[in-house]
């Protein structure tokens, strides 16, 4: 999601809401949070953090499973053919 400084508060709110919920924000949410952003009582960054910290987001990203299994890390420049890892420099 990329927003410019010229985007209205409602545009930012709708982008965050759509990415979080999967549908467009209701007008009441656009009005309430858009006004907060437009008047400066909340920043887009603060709203983005609040969305990321919301308990529904933990469910959306399957945080419980990530805590149990971790996130697979593949070093930059490595290929993973089947189950073996080889650095690119070693490949023909």
C-alpha positions in Angstrom: 0.0 0.0 0.0 1.4 3.4 -1.0 -0.1 6.7 0.0 1.1 10.1 -0.9 1.0 13.2 1.3 -1.9 14.4 -0.9 -4.2 11.5 -0.2 -7.2 12.4 1.9 -7.7 10.7 5.3 -10.6 8.8 3.9 -8.4 7.4 1.1 -5.8 6.2 3.6 -8.5 4.7 5.9 -10.1 2.9 3.0 -6.8 1.4 1.9 -6.0 0.2 5.4 -9.5 -1.2 5.9 -9.5 -2.9 2.5 -6.1 -4.6 3.2 -7.2 -5.6 6.7 -10.8 -6.7 6.2 -10.9 -7.4 2.5 -13.7 -5.0 1.6 -14.2 -1.3 1.4 -14.7 0.6 4.6 -18.3 1.7 5.6 -18.9 5.4 5.2 -19.1 5.9 9.0 -15.6 4.5 9.4 -14.3 6.6 6.5 -15.9 9.7 8.0 -14.7 9.1 11.6 -11.1 8.1 11.0 -10.7 10.1 7.8 -11.5 13.3 9.8 -9.0 12.3 12.5 -6.3 12.0 9.8 -7.3 15.2 8.0 -7.4 17.3 11.2 -4.1 15.9 12.5 -5.5 14.3 15.7 -4.1 11.0 14.4 -1.3 10.3 11.9 -1.6 7.7 9.2 1.4 5.9 10.8 -0.4 5.7 14.2 -3.5 4.4 12.5 -1.5 1.8 10.5 0.1 0.6 13.8 -3.3 0.4 15.5 -4.5 -1.7 12.6 -1.4 -4.0 12.7 -1.8 -4.4 16.5 -5.5 -5.3 16.3 -6.3 -8.8 17.6 -8.0 -9.7 14.3 -4.7 -9.2 12.5 -3.1 -11.9 14.7 -5.8 -14.2 13.4 -5.4 -13.1 9.8 -1.7 -13.8 9.8 -2.1 -17.0 11.8 0.1 -15.7 14.6 -0.4 -18.7 16.8 1.0 -21.0 14.0 3.9 -18.6 13.3 4.8 -18.6 17.0 4.8 -22.4 17.0 6.6 -23.0 13.7 8.4 -19.8 13.1 8.9 -18.1 9.7 11.2 -19.9 7.2 14.2 -17.8 6.4 16.0 -18.2 3.0 19.2 -16.1 2.7 19.3 -13.8 -0.2 21.1 -15.4 -3.2 20.2 -19.0 -2.3 18.0 -21.3 -4.3 16.0 -24.1 -2.6 15.7 -27.0 -5.1 13.5 -29.6 -3.4 14.8 -29.9 0.2 18.4 -28.9 -0.3 19.8 -25.4 -0.2 22.7 -24.3 -2.5 24.3 -20.9 -2.8 23.9 -19.5 -6.2 27.7 -19.4 -6.6 27.8 -23.2 -6.4 25.3 -23.8 -9.2 26.6 -24.3 -12.7 
